[in-house]
Amino acid sequence: MTFEHATAAAASSYQGASGLPRLQLANGSLEALKWLALLLMFGDHINKYLLLDSMPALFDAGRLVMPIFAVVLGYNLARPGTLASGVYPRVLTRLTIAAALSSVPFIALGGLGWGWWPLNVMAGLGLVVAALWLFDVGGSARVASGAAVLVVGGFFVEFWWAILAIAVASWLYARRPRWSALGLAAIGFAGLYLVNRNEWALLALPLIALTSCADLRVPRLRWAFYAFYPIHLAGIWAVRSLVLN
């Protein structure tokens, strides 16, 4: 029995009585959310690395980025056939490459705890994929290994365990709406408050809800998301180096 089958069986007795709506997002709407998050992230990083945090509005808007990334990733991995079609290893490979390429400018730009710590957000999303892959394959040993990946790995990535909790909660909820998934998401957002020291991340929830009501026609560019992250960091690093010199 896989992890999903076990959790679905446990939830099936009350799922009908919960009255929770399904999360349904059109493919184009998902792409729109990703591009919005990328633009907000770009503005946040411009503010942090070039403007020395002089634009609070850019910082506040940037707090929506991580929960949008987490929800979109969890939703996409919850699609039927994800395991059989080999989506997990493909996405994990792309995230690993993006995380590795981003590490040089990410570390060079500074503002981290121990020089290299924490690892960038792509590494955090990669941890999510690895854990969900283990959960989806199933078996007690793999489920325990997936949990260990989340518990241990959360210490090493941006936004710590908050990003992992929200992504896993989104995966669970997208497969079967359940109160336990909402509880896990609440824990994740509480963790974000401790990191961000404000509640702006919560604005991602009504934004995602509104997007689910629309069928936006935004084409998918397969590698654009993975390429944008290291490229924009490298560009900001280059600009700052020129300015400082």
C-alpha positions as CSV (number, residue, x, y, z in Angstrom):
1,M,0.0,0.0,0.0
2,T,1.4,3.4,-1.0
3,F,1.5,6.4,1.3
4,E,-1.2,8.1,-0.6
5,H,-3.5,5.0,-0.5
6,A,-3.0,4.8,3.3
7,T,-3.7,8.5,3.9
8,A,-6.7,8.4,1.5
9,A,-8.1,5.4,3.3
10,A,-7.8,7.1,6.6
11,A,-9.5,10.2,5.2
12,S,-12.2,8.5,3.3
13,S,-14.5,8.1,6.3
14,Y,-14.9,11.9,6.8
15,Q,-14.0,13.4,3.5
16,G,-17.6,13.5,2.3
17,A,-18.7,15.2,5.5
18,S,-15.9,17.7,5.5
19,G,-17.4,19.8,2.8
20,L,-14.0,20.9,1.6
21,P,-13.8,22.0,-2.0
22,R,-11.4,20.5,-4.4
23,L,-8.4,22.5,-5.6
24,Q,-8.6,22.7,-9.4
25,L,-6.2,24.9,-11.4
26,A,-6.1,25.1,-15.2
27,N,-2.6,24.6,-16.7
28,G,-2.5,28.1,-18.0
29,S,-3.5,29.5,-14.6
30,L,-0.7,27.5,-13.0
31,E,1.8,29.0,-15.4
32,A,0.4,32.5,-14.7
33,L,1.0,31.9,-10.9
34,K,4.5,30.8,-11.6
35,W,5.3,33.9,-13.7
36,L,3.8,36.2,-11.1
37,A,5.9,34.6,-8.4
38,L,9.0,34.9,-10.5
39,L,8.4,38.6,-11.1
40,L,7.7,39.2,-7.4
41,M,10.9,37.3,-6.5
42,F,12.9,39.4,-9.0
43,G,11.6,42.6,-7.4
44,D,12.3,41.3,-3.9
45,H,15.9,40.4,-4.9
46,I,16.4,43.8,-6.6
47,N,15.3,45.4,-3.3
48,K,17.5,43.1,-1.2
49,Y,20.7,43.1,-3.1
50,L,20.7,46.4,-5.1
51,L,18.4,48.7,-3.2
52,L,19.5,47.7,0.3
53,D,15.9,47.0,1.5
54,S,14.9,50.5,0.8
55,M,11.6,49.5,-0.8
56,P,9.4,47.8,1.9
57,A,6.6,47.2,-0.6
58,L,8.9,45.0,-2.7
59,F,9.8,43.0,0.4
60,D,6.2,42.5,1.4
61,A,5.1,41.5,-2.1
62,G,8.0,39.0,-2.2
63,R,6.5,37.1,0.8
64,L,4.0,35.6,-1.6
65,V,6.6,33.9,-3.7
66,M,7.5,30.9,-1.6
67,P,3.9,29.8,-0.9
68,I,3.0,30.1,-4.6
69,F,6.0,28.0,-5.6
70,A,5.1,25.4,-2.9
71,V,1.5,25.2,-3.9
72,V,2.1,25.0,-7.6
73,L,4.7,22.2,-7.1
74,G,2.5,20.2,-4.8
75,Y,-0.4,20.5,-7.1
76,N,1.5,19.5,-10.2
77,L,3.0,16.4,-8.4
78,A,-0.5,15.4,-7.2
79,R,-1.7,14.8,-10.8
80,P,-2.8,11.2,-11.6
81,G,0.0,9.2,-13.2
82,T,2.8,11.3,-11.8
83,L,4.7,8.3,-10.5
84,A,4.1,6.0,-13.4
85,S,5.2,8.6,-16.0
86,G,8.5,9.3,-14.3
87,V,7.7,12.9,-13.4
88,Y,9.5,12.8,-10.0
89,P,13.0,12.0,-11.3
90,R,12.7,14.5,-14.2
91,V,11.6,17.4,-11.9
92,L,14.2,16.5,-9.3
93,T,16.9,16.5,-11.9
94,R,15.9,19.9,-13.1
95,L,15.7,21.4,-9.6
96,T,19.0,19.9,-8.7
97,I,20.7,21.5,-11.7
98,A,19.0,24.8,-11.1
99,A,20.0,24.7,-7.4
100,A,23.6,23.9,-8.2
101,L,23.9,26.7,-10.9
102,S,22.3,29.2,-8.6
103,S,24.6,28.4,-5.6
104,V,27.5,30.5,-6.9
105,P,25.7,33.8,-7.3
106,F,23.4,33.1,-4.3
107,I,26.3,32.6,-2.0
108,A,28.3,35.5,-3.6
109,L,25.5,37.9,-3.0
110,G,25.7,37.3,0.7
111,G,23.2,37.8,3.4
112,L,23.3,34.1,4.5
113,G,23.8,32.6,7.9
114,W,27.0,30.7,7.6
115,G,28.5,31.7,4.3
116,W,26.7,28.9,2.3
117,W,23.7,28.3,4.6
118,P,20.8,28.1,4.0
119,L,20.7,26.6,0.5
120,N,18.5,28.3,-2.1
121,V,14.9,27.8,-2.7
122,M,15.4,25.4,-5.6
123,A,17.2,23.0,-3.2
124,G,14.1,23.2,-0.9
125,L,11.8,22.4,-3.7
126,G,14.1,19.5,-4.6
127,L,13.7,18.1,-1.1
128,V,10.0,18.2,-1.5
129,V,10.1,16.3,-4.8
130,A,12.4,13.6,-3.3
131,A,10.2,13.1,-0.2
132,L,7.0,13.0,-2.2
133,W,8.5,10.5,-4.6
134,L,9.3,8.2,-1.6
135,F,5.8,8.7,-0.2
136,D,4.2,7.9,-3.5
137,V,6.2,4.7,-4.1
138,G,5.0,3.6,-0.6
139,G,6.2,1.1,1.9
140,S,7.0,1.8,5.5
141,A,10.8,2.1,4.9
142,R,10.3,4.6,2.0
143,V,7.7,6.7,3.9
144,A,10.1,6.9,6.9
145,S,12.9,7.9,4.6
146,G,10.8,10.6,3.0
147,A,9.9,11.9,6.4
148,A,13.6,11.9,7.3
149,V,14.4,13.9,4.2
150,L,11.9,16.6,5.2
151,V,12.9,16.7,8.9
152,V,16.7,16.7,8.3
153,G,16.7,18.6,5.1
154,G,14.5,21.4,6.3
155,F,17.4,22.7,8.4
156,F,19.5,23.4,5.4
157,V,17.2,25.3,3.0
158,E,15.6,28.7,2.7
159,F,12.4,29.1,4.7
160,W,13.3,26.0,6.6
161,W,10.4,23.5,7.2
162,A,7.7,26.0,6.2
163,I,8.3,25.5,2.5
164,L,8.2,21.8,2.9
165,A,5.1,21.7,5.0
166,I,3.1,23.9,2.6
167,A,4.2,21.9,-0.5
168,V,3.4,18.5,1.1
169,A,0.0,19.9,2.3
170,S,-0.8,21.1,-1.2
171,W,0.1,17.6,-2.6
172,L,-2.2,15.9,0.0
173,Y,-5.0,18.3,-0.5
174,A,-4.9,18.3,-4.3
175,R,-5.2,14.5,-4.2
176,R,-8.0,14.4,-1.6
177,P,-9.3,17.5,0.3
178,R,-8.8,16.8,4.0
179,W,-8.6,18.8,7.2
180,S,-5.2,17.3,8.1
181,A,-3.7,18.8,4.9
182,L,-5.1,22.2,5.9
183,G,-3.7,21.8,9.4
184,L,-0.2,21.0,7.9
185,A,-0.5,24.1,5.7
186,A,-1.4,26.2,8.7
187,I,1.8,25.0,10.4
188,G,3.7,25.9,7.3
189,F,2.2,29.5,7.2
190,A,2.9,29.9,10.9
191,G,6.5,29.0,10.2
192,L,6.6,31.6,7.5
193,Y,5.5,34.2,9.9
194,L,8.4,33.3,12.2
195,V,10.8,33.8,9.2
196,N,9.2,36.8,7.6
197,R,7.9,38.6,10.7
198,N,4.7,39.6,8.8
199,E,1.5,38.0,7.5
200,W,1.9,39.0,3.8
201,A,2.4,35.3,2.8
202,L,-1.2,34.7,3.6
203,L,-2.2,36.8,0.7
204,A,-1.1,34.0,-1.6
205,L,-4.2,32.0,-0.5
206,P,-6.9,34.2,-1.8
207,L,-4.8,34.8,-4.9
208,I,-4.6,31.1,-5.6
209,A,-8.3,30.7,-4.9
210,L,-9.1,33.5,-7.4
211,T,-6.8,32.0,-10.0
212,S,-8.6,28.6,-9.6
213,C,-11.8,30.4,-10.8
214,A,-10.1,31.5,-14.1
215,D,-9.0,29.6,-17.1
216,L,-6.0,31.7,-18.1
217,R,-4.2,30.9,-21.4
218,V,-0.6,31.2,-20.5
219,P,1.7,28.8,-22.5
220,R,4.1,26.6,-20.7
221,L,7.8,27.1,-21.3
222,R,9.3,23.9,-19.9
223,W,12.8,25.1,-18.9
224,A,12.1,28.8,-18.4
225,F,11.2,28.5,-14.7
226,Y,14.4,26.5,-13.9
227,A,16.6,28.9,-16.0
228,F,15.2,32.1,-14.7
229,Y,16.3,31.6,-11.1
230,P,20.1,31.2,-11.7
231,I,20.1,33.7,-14.5
232,H,18.4,36.5,-12.6
233,L,20.7,35.9,-9.6
234,A,23.8,36.0,-11.8
235,G,22.5,39.2,-13.4
236,I,22.0,40.9,-10.1
237,W,25.4,39.8,-8.9
238,A,27.0,41.2,-12.1
239,V,25.2,44.5,-11.7
240,R,26.2,44.9,-8.1
241,S,29.8,44.0,-8.9
242,L,29.9,46.7,-11.5
243,V,28.3,49.3,-9.2
244,L,30.6,48.4,-6.3
245,N,33.7,48.6,-8.6
